[in-house]
Structure formats: C-alpha cells, structure tokens
C-alpha cells in the first residue's frame, strides 16, 4: 500500500513537522492562554511520522494512526487532558450499490472500554475496507464566498488554520476514490470533517448512504440500569445538513448517539449506553454518481468543550458561529413595513433615514409578491430600491415557501398514502417539483432585477421527504430530502455571495443565512404591552445562550399582530412612549434587532426624538452591544434582572443593563463576573450618570457594586 505524503507545495501552506514514532502526543505544545479571552499563539499544524498524523493547535489534537489502515486513535482536549476516543472505528462509512464499505479503520482491538498504544501495530484493516494511500496538507480554504457590505463587529474572529485530506482506494472498486477532509482552526478547539467520493471509473455508481464522522467516546457516567436521560460527553457537534429548527438542537438533525455492540465491558447491564457518535443523514442520499463526477458530503463540526459550565460552553458555541459564519455578525437596524403602497414606503424610508435606521423589510401582509415577474411589478420595486439607496437605506422583503398548498402535482407526497400531505406543516410544496424549481428561479430573478438586498424567507425547506416519482428535482423518496436540501442551500449560498441579507426562521447559518428568531411564541405579542416587555427580556435572556445577539431577531408589534386590540399595540406611538422606550432599550441594549412591525417609526416630534436618541446611543456603543452576553439574572418580575456584554478586545470591556420590573426603586448589591472581560486587577466602572469608580477585582475576577435601579426602569453600567 502506498503511504506517501503528497504535500502540495504550490501554496506554502503551513508549518509541517516530521517527527519520530517515539514522539508522543503529550509533547505537543499546549496553549497557555484562555482562547475565550486571548488568541493562542500556537497555530494549527500537522505532525507526520511513518505511522501517525497528528493535527493540533495547542487546544485540541486528533491523532490518526496510519499502520494497517488509517484510523483516529486520539481526540484530545490538550488543555484539560481529556481523551474522547475509547475504541477505534472507521473514519467513515459509504454504502455503494447496496454494499457498505468502511473507510479506513482498524480491527482487532482487545478491549473497547479503553485503547492502548501498543495494541495498534497488532491490529488489522477491517474486512472489505477502503485503504489509506495518500495525504495532502493544505492551507484552510476561505469557506463560503460572501460579500461584506454592511456593518459588522470589529473584533470578528478570523478563519485560519489548516486542512488535511486522506485518500482511500478499494482493491476491487477500480476508479473509486474516497477523500476524507479534516479542518482544524487556529485559536478554537474546533475541527470540521467531510467526505468526497470521486468516480474516476467507467460506470455510474449509486451512493446509498454515508456516515461522515464516527466517534466511539467513553461513558460519561456508569449507569447500570437505563436512566431517564443519558449523560453526553463534553462535545458539541453540528453539521450543515440542518433544517426545521430555531436552534440546531431543535432541528431534526443528523447527529446520532448509538449503541456499541463491541463494547461488552460497559457498565450498563443491557449494553444500552449511547457511546458511539455518528454524523449521517437519516436516509439517502441515494445519489447517482456518474463517471468523472464528485459527490461531496456535508460538513460535521466537532467543538471540544472543557467542562459543564453553561456560560462558558455557550460562549464557545457562539465563538464557533462567529468564525464559521462571520456574516451573522452583520446586524442592520430595520423596520418591518406592513405596506407596499409607494407613497407610504417612501415615507417610511424617509423616517428611517432621519432616525438612523438602515433597512426596510416589506413584511408579510404588506402585499409584496416576489413571484410576480411582470414588468410593472419589477419596475415598482426597482424604483423603490433606487429611492431607498439614495438615502443609504437597504430595501428587501418577504416570501413564503413552505406551509402552503400549491397543487397536487407539485406538493410533497406522503409515502404512506401516496397523496399530498405528511409534511412538517401538513401540506407543503416540494422544492424539487416544477413549481419549486421555478419558485427559486423567480426569487433569484426578482432580487437581481429589482436590486433587493434583503430576503426574509418564511418556511424555508424544513426537511420533508417526498414520495413523488415525477418531480424533476429528485428520483423518489430516498433522494428527495438530500436533493431539496442541496437545492435550497445552493440558493442561499448564491445570495450570500451576492451580499443579500437573509432573515430565515430556520437554522441555515452555516449555509449563508444571517439571522433567525430569538425563540418566542408569536401569539404572546398579542398580550398586553406590560407583559410583552418582560416576556421579551426573557426571550433575550434565554435565546442568547447558543446565539450571538446579532444572530437573532425579536418582535415589537407597533400595530396589531395576531390580536389583542389596542392593549397590545404601541400605536399611536406618542401615547405609549414608556413602552416604546423599554422595547428599544432592551432590544438595542442586548444587540438583538427587533422586527418593529408597523407603518412608521414615529408619529410626533417627541416620538421621533426618542427613536433618534435610542439609535444614536446604540450606534455609539455598537461594538460592545453586539458582543456576546454574560447572563446575570433571568427576568422573573419579582426583582432586578440583567445581562452584560463582554469583549476583551475592545476599550469598553463590558456593558451591563439592569432592569427593575417593580413599582419601587430597587437598591441592590450586585456582583459582576468580569473574568471574560480580560480584566485581571482593576476595573473602571461607570454606573448610570455617576462618575466612574475604580474597583479591584476579587480572586474570582468579580466586583460587587451598589446600585439603585429606578421603578419600572433600567440602569446601564460601562466597564473599562
């Protein structure tokens, strides 16, 4: 078997160290800085010997043994020393023409509860496996092509690192090459992995199924009987084969925790411990791969956590998003306009320009129809775009894909009944039908011809299978999910490359979308104004554990939404300035943009002055107000609540907002946790309009301050 290292020198990629077999992974350099505060100076590197390749960046390492075959034998948090591999599994699985093939891997492990180095040379390649032949080491690719053309965070995390590509061939499948790609990132405990299947043969093959990542990890707890909930390891996994959720963990995703029948020494009596992690589609892709073509699987991201602290782990996930999808830090200030009347749209654009807003989104119910490509319709909205752009305002709008019926011949077909139905939303069009293909072409044409720079896409593809055999976009049931996902994500990636801002109520950020809902119940915006305000703060508090603030939107019903009458709305705005103030303060103060849904931003000079004041303040502190959030106290209506933004790279290290939902002034001693600000000794703290005071940090990097929070009001705190 050829085991050469085909290192591509055409792009002077990175530092590659060749070491002897006696060098072990414990000699790898370990970062001496907290990556959530300072960027470690150790870059991602590949250490290569005759029987081992180690990918490491000072925070994590992945060791791939290359003896009888290539297989991951180590996945380690270098800082804590925690090891996540207890048993050797194939690097991937690919089913071709009805036969499942291991990609790499080793057989003959003596004990599957742990792994010893000295066993490796005695192990053999799995039966019928693709065998490792070549290695490429490359600089990290640029990721999705995108056009940055609006405000974004000044301390955006950069995407740097390296890629290693392992090549595999099968002794009897001539011309079929499987490539397994690994990316490791500078400054993050993060790796990405995906597979490619290259058909260099003379005949078509069918890829029935694949598993792109397999990790046989240790038990997190030794439950003898089956618990109500299994404990999972300190790993966060996400892939971009995602749909149907406001967070990745809500989506019917393709990360599976399975049993390990080889692990006969596990503590659980019935061997039901879910201790093998797999990243794979639930069905399919059932993909026909013709000669000369390449099939590419989805990306699987493995973020190695260093404990169970909720805030720290949340910050880790948020930093991951900032690095993999930097467009989510674009955070334009927008109005959700409920009309397409030209005069009213221009009036709203004028108000946006006067108050400092940056974008108008023609909302659902406004009358916008992006499927209408008539010359009259195109001209109307092109003229409005030109009017808006002259005032430095972006214009775009809403379109609905799913959760509606089109026609029996175009809708999702239920596998059980053979009739339309069975979709996530009951009835929905199939993206692979003639109508679905034409729908995406119409949206692309409308956006291009009008100059729209915003798409609010409601009900994007939610992961429905379709049993139709007549839709041109897929062959049948098994390939329908994969083909529709690919079609939709290709569309979003094209918009991302063209600089179009995308609000989507679905988890498509790794495929190019900008923003998703914070997580709220829509009918709650029909409740009385006072309830909306406190519930809104709860949404912000709860919705920013897994999302950076700029990645989410919330809602403010200037006019009636689902119902509730005058008690639920802010119009007339001049009559409800306190509630308007509170909504804007907690939304802009958290960095979470809201869909201010109505016909205007102000109705009187006093209202206009309030909006200008809030936008001016937000833009003054925009960098820190878009930084990640430390959760201080959840809103409960009984006492103070608050959040604090932190960014150690800014001059202003932290910005806290404390709220008082009661009718009395609250005098409180409050502890501010300042570890993630990067401040180590003394902090300058300005409370409200008072003079800044110098306070020494306690040994846990916190300070205690005394505050007076006004009744039904708020208090800001700036920390340098």
C-alpha positions, 0 to 999 in steps of 0.5 A: 500500500502506498503511504506517501505524503503528497504535500502540495507545495504550490501554496506554502501552506503551513508549518509541517513537522516530521517527527519520530514514532517515539514522539508522543502526543503529550509533547505537543505544545499546549496553549497557555492562554484562555482562547475565550479571552486571548488568541493562542499563539500556537497555530494549527499544524500537522505532525507526520511520522511513518505511522501517525498524523497528528493535527493540533493547535495547542487546544485540541489534537486528533491523532490518526494512526496510519499502520494497517489502515488509517484510523483516529486513535486520539481526540484530545482536549490538550488543555484539560487532558481529556481523551474522547476516543475509547475504541477505534472505528472507521473514519467513515462509512459509504454504502455503494450499490447496496454494499457498505464499505468502511473507510479506513479503520482498524480491527482487532482491538482487545478491549473497547472500554479503553485503547492502548498504544501498543495494541495498534501495530497488532491490529488489522484493516477491517474486512472489505475496507477502503485503504489509506494511500495518500495525504495532502496538507493544505492551507484552510480554504476561505469557506463560503464566498460572501460579500461584506457590505454592511456593518459588522463587529470589529473584533470578528474572529478570523478563519485560519488554520489548516486542512488535511485530506486522506485518500482511500482506494478499494482493491476491487472498486477500480476508479473509486476514490474516497477523500476524507477532509479534516479542518482544524482552526487556529485559536478554537478547539474546533475541527470540521470533517467531510467526505468526497467520493470521486468516480474516476471509473467507467460506470455510474455508481449509486451512493446509498448512504454515508456516515461522515464522522464516527466517534466511539467516546467513553461513558460519561457516567456508569449507569447500570440500569437505563436512566431517564436521560443519558449523560453526553460527553463534553462535545458539541457537534453540528453539521450543515445538513440542518433544517426545521429548527430555531436552534440546531438542537431543535432541528431534526438533525443528523447527529446520532448517539448509538449503541456499541455492540463491541463494547461488552465491558460497559457498565450498563447491564443491557449494553444500552449506553449511547457511546458511539457518535455518528454524523449521517443523514437519516436516509439517502442520499441515494445519489447517482454518481456518474463517471468523472463526477464528485459527490461531496458530503456535508460538513460535521463540526466537532467543538471540544468543550472543557467542562459543564459550565453553561456560560462558558460552553455557550460562549464557545458555541457562539465563538464557533458561529462567529468564525464559521459564519462571520456574516451573522455578525452583520446586524442592520437596524430595520423596520418591518413595513406592513405596506407596499403602497409607494407613497407610504414606503417612501415615507417610511424610508424617509423616517428611517433615514432621519432616525438612523435606521438602515433597512426596510423589510416589506413584511408579510401582509404588506402585499409584496409578491416576489413571484410576480415577474411582470414588468410593472411589478419589477419596475415598482420595486426597482424604483423603490430600491433606487429611492431607498439607496439614495438615502443609504437605506437597504430595501428587501422583503418577504416570501413564503415557501413552505406551509402552503398548498400549491397543487397536487402535482407539485406538493410533497407526497406522503409515502404512506398514502401516496397523496399530498400531505405528511409534511412538517406543516401538513401540506407543503410544496416540494422544492424539487417539483416544477413549481419549486424549481421555478419558485427559486428561479423567480426569487433569484430573478426578482432580487437581481432585477429589482436590486433587493438586498434583503430576503426574509424567507418564511418556511424555508425547506424544513426537511420533508421527504417526498414520495413523488416519482415525477418531480424533476428535482429528485428520483423518489423518496430516498433522494428527495430530502438530500436533493431539496436540501442541496437545492435550497442551500445552493440558493442561499449560498448564491445570495450570500455571495451576492451580499443579500441579507437573509432573515430565515426562521430556520437554522441555515447559518452555516449555509449563508443565512444571517439571522433567525428568531430569538425563540418566542411564541408569536401569539404572546405579542398579542398580550398586553404591552406590560407583559410583552416587555418582560416576556421579551427580556426573557426571550433575550435572556434565554435565546442568547445562550447558543446565539450571538445577539446579532444572530437573532431577531425579536418582535415589537408589534407597533400595530396589531399582530395576531390580536389583542386590540389596542392593549397590545399595540404601541400605536399611536406611538406618542401615547405609549412612549414608556413602552416604546422606550423599554422595547428599544432599550432592551432590544438595542441594549442586548444587540438583538434587532427587533422586527418593529412591525408597523407603518412608521417609526414615529408619529410626533416630534417627541416620538421621533426624538426618542427613536433618534436618541435610542439609535444614536446611543446604540450606534455609539456603543455598537461594538460592545452591544453586539458582543456576546452576553454574560447572563446575570439574572433571568427576568422573573418580575419579582426583582432586578434582572440583567445581562452584560456584554463582554469583549476583551478586545475592545476599550469598553470591556463590558456593558451591563443593563439592569432592569427593575420590573417593580413599582419601587426603586430597587437598591441592590448589591450586585456582583459582576463576573468580569473574568471574560472581560480580560480584566485581571486587577482593576476595573473602571466602572461607570454606573448610570450618570455617576462618575466612574469608580475604580474597583479591584477585582476579587480572586474570582475576577468579580466586583460587587457594586451598589446600585439603585435601579429606578421603578419600572426602569433600567440602569446601564453600567460601562466597564473599562 
